[in-house]
C-alpha cells in the first residue's frame, strides 16, 4: 500500500477530483495549505501598497491506495493538474505500513 500526497493549484481541484474518481479511487482527503517552491511567491498591490506574498495558496491531497494503482493515479493527477507553468505542484509517494477502518476493524487493503 502507498500514501500519495499531491500539492496542486487550487483552481485545478475540481478537475483533479474528477480524474481521481475516473481512475476508480474511492477516497481522498483535501487540505488548503500554503507554500512555495521554485515559484518563490510574488508581489501584489493592495490599496496602493506593494507587498510580497511569500507563501502561495495550494491544495494538498492525501490518498491511500493499493500499490498497483499508483502509476494510474499519478498519470491521472498529472494530466488534470498540468497547466505547463511554474507552480503546477508535486506528487510524493510514501510506503503505507498499515490501515485500520475504525468502524469495522478491517485491516490494510480491505480497509481502503
C-alpha positions, -999 to +999 in steps of 0.1 A: +000+000+000+011+036-006+002+070+006+001+095-022+004+132-014-002+157-041+002+195-039-017+213-067-030+248-076-064+254-060-083+262-092-073+227-105-090+208-076-123+200-094-105+187-125-082+166-103-110+153-082-128+142-113-097+125-126-092+106-093-128+094-094-124+083-131-093+064-121-115+043-097-101+057-064-127+059-037-114+084-012-093+115-009-085+140+019-082+176+009-065+204+028-059+240+020-022+248+025+004+275+017+039+271+005+064+278-022+090+260-043+107+273-074+079+298-079+092+318-048+060+338-043+051+371-060+045+408-054+009+421-051-006+456-049-033+463-022-048+497-016-018+513-033+008+495-012+030+468-027+038+438-006+055+404-011+035+372-010+060+345+001+036+316+007+012+308-022-022+291-016-021+254-026-043+224-021-029+192-006-045+159-015-038+127+005-048+094-009-042+059+005-041+034-024-031-001-034+004-003-048-008-015-082-029+017-085-001+042-080+010+046-117-025+050-130-034+076-103-001+096-108-008+098-146-044+109-139-034+136-115-006+149-137-029+151-167-056+170-148-033+194-128-009+203-155-010+239-168+025+239-182+035+268-159+058+270-128+039+260-096+018+232-110+028+211-080+043+179-069+033+143-061+050+124-032+046+087-028+053+071+006+051+035+018+020+029+039+026+004+067-010-003+080-045+010+076-074+003+100-110+011+093-123+023+127-160+012+122-153-024+112-118-031+123-108-041+088-071-040+081-049-029+052-063-032+016-097-043+029-098-011+049-092+011+017 
